[in-house]
Amino acid sequence: MLEYNEITERKYVVLDGQPYEILTSHVARTQQRKPTNQVKAKNLITGKLADFTFRSSDKAKEADISKKDIKYLYTSRGEIWFCEEKDPSKRFKLTEELIGPAVRFLKPNSLVEALIFNEQVIGVKLPVKVDLKVTEAPPAVKGDTAKGGNKVITLETGATINAPLFVKEGDTVRINTDTGEYTDRL
């Protein structure tokens, strides 16, 4: 059990029988009142955000979430197929809602971390940054900075993102999977 002030960012807790990841927490101490911990949490099963307030007498059960590496295989009709890292014959599918928009940065045979709660995969954590090859990039026109010096490029996974004008077709770029933005060229 976690005390009210131990419920901090990146912790997993069980609230109302559901696993939550704590995104932000703020312990507020006001005059003549007992301290409270105001947290914003993400439901790991539904993906919905919720606000909770824990008083000094409250406790929360820490979620028993295990992590396991799995391999991404392919996507077909909204179903994303994975297999166990060492045994490709053990295949299973996950929905796009479970993984989120970062699925567009997955390359076949790339390893990701699965979050498991009660022997069920409830989410997938991608690496924070991935390196992808640029398959399409329109040529940069000299002096074309009226749009902020960015252009839309297509990556090897089919995802489209904004990138600086100097990025060319065939370059390898690094993408932040949390924000979906270009970070640098390799």
C-alpha positions in Angstrom: 0.0 0.0 0.0 1.2 3.5 -0.9 0.7 6.5 1.4 -0.9 9.6 -0.1 2.5 11.3 -0.6 4.1 8.2 -2.2 1.7 8.3 -5.1 4.0 10.1 -7.6 4.7 10.2 -11.3 5.3 7.0 -13.2 3.8 4.8 -10.4 1.1 2.3 -11.1 -1.8 2.0 -8.7 -5.1 0.2 -8.6 -8.2 2.5 -8.1 -11.7 1.2 -8.3 -10.3 -2.2 -9.5 -8.6 -0.7 -12.5 -4.9 -0.1 -13.1 -3.8 3.5 -13.5 -0.5 5.2 -14.3 0.1 8.4 -12.4 1.0 11.2 -14.9 1.3 14.2 -12.5 1.0 14.6 -8.8 1.1 17.7 -6.6 1.0 17.6 -2.8 -0.7 20.8 -1.6 -0.3 22.0 1.9 -2.7 24.9 2.7 -2.9 26.7 6.0 -5.0 25.1 8.8 -5.8 22.2 6.5 -4.4 18.7 6.1 -2.2 18.2 3.0 -3.7 16.6 -0.1 -2.2 15.0 -3.1 -3.9 15.9 -6.4 -3.0 13.5 -9.2 -3.9 13.1 -12.9 -4.0 9.4 -13.8 -4.4 7.4 -17.0 -6.5 4.3 -17.0 -4.3 1.6 -18.5 -7.2 -0.4 -19.9 -9.5 2.3 -21.3 -6.9 5.0 -21.8 -9.1 7.7 -20.2 -7.6 10.4 -18.0 -9.0 11.0 -14.5 -8.3 13.4 -11.6 -8.0 12.0 -8.1 -7.4 13.7 -4.7 -5.8 11.7 -1.9 -6.0 13.0 1.6 -3.4 12.3 4.3 -5.4 9.3 5.6 -5.9 7.7 2.1 -3.8 4.8 0.8 -3.7 3.2 -2.6 -2.7 -0.3 -3.6 0.3 -0.5 -5.9 -0.6 -2.3 -9.2 1.3 -5.5 -9.9 2.3 -4.7 -13.5 4.9 -6.9 -15.1 6.8 -6.0 -18.3 7.8 -8.3 -21.1 9.5 -7.6 -24.5 7.3 -8.5 -27.5 8.0 -8.2 -31.2 5.8 -6.2 -33.6 4.9 -8.2 -36.8 2.4 -6.3 -38.9 -0.9 -4.3 -38.9 -4.0 -5.5 -40.8 -7.5 -4.0 -40.6 -7.1 -2.3 -37.3 -5.5 -5.3 -35.7 -1.9 -5.1 -34.7 -0.1 -8.4 -34.5 2.7 -9.2 -32.1 4.6 -12.4 -31.1 6.8 -13.3 -28.1 10.4 -12.2 -28.4 11.9 -15.7 -28.5 8.9 -17.7 -29.9 7.4 -16.4 -33.2 4.8 -19.1 -33.2 3.0 -17.6 -30.2 1.2 -14.7 -31.9 -1.5 -12.5 -30.6 -3.3 -9.3 -31.7 -3.9 -6.1 -29.9 -6.3 -3.2 -30.9 -5.2 0.2 -32.1 -7.0 1.8 -29.2 -4.8 -0.1 -26.8 -1.5 1.0 -28.3 -2.5 4.5 -29.4 -1.2 6.8 -32.2 2.4 5.7 -31.8 1.7 2.5 -33.7 2.5 4.4 -36.9 6.2 4.5 -35.9 6.5 0.7 -35.5 8.7 -1.2 -38.0 8.2 -4.9 -38.5 10.4 -7.0 -36.1 11.0 -4.1 -33.7 10.8 -4.9 -30.0 8.5 -3.1 -27.7 7.6 -3.5 -24.0 4.2 -4.9 -23.1 2.6 -4.0 -19.8 0.8 -7.0 -18.3 -1.9 -6.8 -15.5 -3.7 -10.0 -14.3 -2.0 -12.0 -17.1 -3.6 -9.7 -19.8 -1.7 -7.2 -22.0 -3.1 -3.8 -21.1 -0.7 -1.6 -23.0 2.5 -1.2 -24.9 5.4 1.1 -24.2 7.4 2.1 -27.3 11.0 3.4 -27.1 10.9 7.2 -26.6 12.8 7.8 -29.8 13.0 5.7 -33.0 15.1 6.0 -36.1 13.2 5.8 -39.4 14.2 6.3 -43.1 12.5 9.0 -45.1 10.8 7.5 -48.2 9.2 10.7 -49.6 10.3 14.3 -49.1 9.3 17.2 -51.5 12.2 19.3 -52.6 12.9 22.4 -50.6 12.4 25.7 -52.5 15.0 28.4 -51.7 13.4 31.2 -49.6 10.3 29.1 -48.8 10.2 29.9 -45.1 6.8 31.5 -45.0 5.4 28.2 -43.6 7.9 28.2 -40.8 10.7 26.3 -42.6 8.9 22.9 -42.4 7.7 20.4 -44.9 5.7 17.2 -44.7 7.7 14.0 -45.2 6.7 10.3 -45.3 8.6 7.7 -43.3 9.2 4.0 -44.1 6.3 3.0 -41.9 3.9 5.2 -43.9 3.6 7.9 -41.2 3.7 11.6 -42.2 5.3 14.2 -40.0 6.6 17.8 -40.3 10.4 18.1 -40.7 12.8 20.9 -41.5 13.4 21.8 -45.2 16.9 20.3 -45.3 15.6 16.7 -44.8 15.9 14.7 -48.1 14.6 11.4 -49.3 16.8 8.6 -48.1 17.9 10.4 -44.9 17.4 8.7 -41.5 15.6 10.8 -38.9 14.9 10.4 -35.2 11.3 10.7 -34.1 9.9 11.2 -30.6 7.1 8.6 -30.2 5.4 10.4 -27.4 4.8 13.6 -29.3 5.1 12.3 -32.9 7.6 15.0 -33.8 10.9 15.2 -35.6 13.9 15.5 -33.3 17.0 15.3 -35.4 18.6 13.8 -38.6 21.3 11.1 -38.3 
